């Protein structure tokens, strides 16, 4: 989970942060910063809230949702829905970022994906994950990170088995690692913004 987001983020940020290149739309960059921060917050919620439970927790027992696993599934999916919405909003903000070099007119996202294809895919099909009803299989439809802006099939379908407690802990640990990577990218972006953008440009 979030493997595509960390790779896309690093690929795009590396194009302007490392060499301190200026971008055309400071306000769009600030929108990206805020959207990424929200996504990180929801990523922490997903990893720390209901994901890694073993179903013996007292608050899962005698629930109106039914079995402990039913309540877990209901609330874990709600957390995933919040994360999914924030990730989609973050990805859309990236489509407005491009260099202010007098040469490039296309955005960083357009260089990675066909713009019309990526916009509709992110809006209509992208899903960070949801657990199937009455089961433990998490289904995800994410972005393929073998970048090719001429491809029209850019989705990648993934199934993650969360039947056992160990599998849920493994996903939690993986998600926490990805969250740290995104937090580091956010910190780099903050430093870049403070160095290159005046407050007047954001108002």
N, C-alpha and C positions, 0 to 999 in steps of 0.2 A: 504494500500500500504506500502511495505517494512516491514511488520510484520514478514515475514519469514526471511528476511535479518537480522533484529535486533536480533531475537532469535538465529539464526545460529551463528552470530558474538559473542554474549555474551556467548553462550554455548562453543564455541571453545576457545575464549580468556580466559575464566575462568579456563581452564585446564592448562594454563601455566603462566598467568600473576599473579594471586592471590598468588601463592606459589613461584613465580619467578623461574620456572623450565626452563631449557635450551632446545633449539630446535636444530635440526640437521642442518638446512640450513638457516643461517643468511640472505643470499641474497634473498631467497624466502620470508622471513618475511618482508624484506624491500619492495619487490615487492607488498606484501599484503598491506603494509602501503600506498604506492603510489596509488594502485588501489582503496582502500577504500576512500582516499582523493578525487579522481576524482569522484567517485560515489556520495559522499556527495555534491560536487560542482554541479553536475547535478540534484541532488535531490532538492537543493535550487532553481535551474533554473526552474524546473517543478512547484514548489509551488509558485514561485514569478512572473512568466512570464505571461502565458496565462490562467492558471487554473481558478482562481477565478474572472472571469469577468461576468458582467450582460448583456453584448451585447449592451449597450448604449454608449460605449466608441467611441469617434470620429474616432479613427484609424481603427475601425471595419466597419465603414459605407462606402457605395459606393465602395466596394472592387471588384477587378477583380475575387475574389474567389466566389462572389455571396452574399448571406445573411451574416450578421454578425456572425451567428453561424457556417457558412461554413468556414470562415476565422479562427475563434477560433479553430474549429476542426482540420484544417490543421496544424496550428502552435503548438497546444497542442500535437498532435500526433508526430510532429517532436521532440519536447522536450522529450516526452516519449521514443522515439526511441534512443535518446542519453543516457538517463538514463538506458534504458534496456541494451544497449551495455556495459556500464560501470559496471553495476551490474553483468553481465555474466562474464566479465573479472575478476572482484573481486572474484566471486565464484570459478573460476578456479584456482586462486592463492592459495586459501585455501587448495586445494587438495595436495599441496606440504609441508604443515606444519605437523611436527610430533616431538615428544619428543626425546631428545638425552639422553636416560636413559639406553642404552645398552639392552633394552628388547623390546620396541615397534618398530615395523617396519612399521605399517600401519599409514596413516595420520589421522588427526582428522576428516576430511570429510568422510573417509572410515568407521570410527566408527559410523558415523551417517547414511550414505547411502551406498548402494552397489556401488563400484567405477565405474564400466562400465555403470551402469544404470544412475548414476548421471551425468557422463561426457556427455553422449549422450543427456540426457534430457536438461541439461543446454545449450549445444551447439545448439540443434535443436528445442526445444519446449518451453523453458522458455521464458516468456514474462511478463514484469512488468505491461503492460497494453497498450491497444490502443482503441480508440473510433471508433465504427462502422460507416461506411459511411452513411451519411444522418440521423444519429441518435445521441443519447446521452448516450448510454450504453457503459461503458468501460469494455472490456474483458481482464481478466488476467489469466495467467497459471503459477502458482508459485510453490514453493517447499512445500510439506507437512512437517510440523515440529513435527509430532508425530513420532519421529525418530525410525527407525527400518532398520538396514542395510541388512536385508534379504528380504525386500520388493522390488518388481520390479516396482510397480506403485507408484511413489513418487510425482506425480503432483497433484495440487489442482486447480480446475477451479473456477474462481470467476467473478461475474458480479456486476458492480457498476453503479447505475443510477446517471447520472449527469445532468438530465433535468433541475432542478431548480438551481437558484443562491445559495440558501441555501445549497443544496447538494454539490455544488462545493466548497463552503467555508468550509463545514464540512470536505471534503477530504483534502483541503489545511491545515487545522489545524492539522489533523491527520498526514499528511506527515511532517509537521514542527516538531511535537513531535518526530516522528521516526528519523528525521534528527538530532535532539539534542542528542538522545540516541546514534546514530552512531558516532557523533562528540565526545561524552564522551569516547566511546570505542577507537576512534582514538587517543585521548589524552593519554589514558592509554597505548596504544600500543607504542606511541612515548616515553613515560617515560620508558617503558620496554626496548626498543631498545637502548636508550641512556645509560641505566644502564648496559646492558649485551653484547652489540655488539661493537666491535672496527671498526673504519673506514676501516682498512685493509681487514676486512672480507667482506666488501661490494663492494670492487673494483676488 
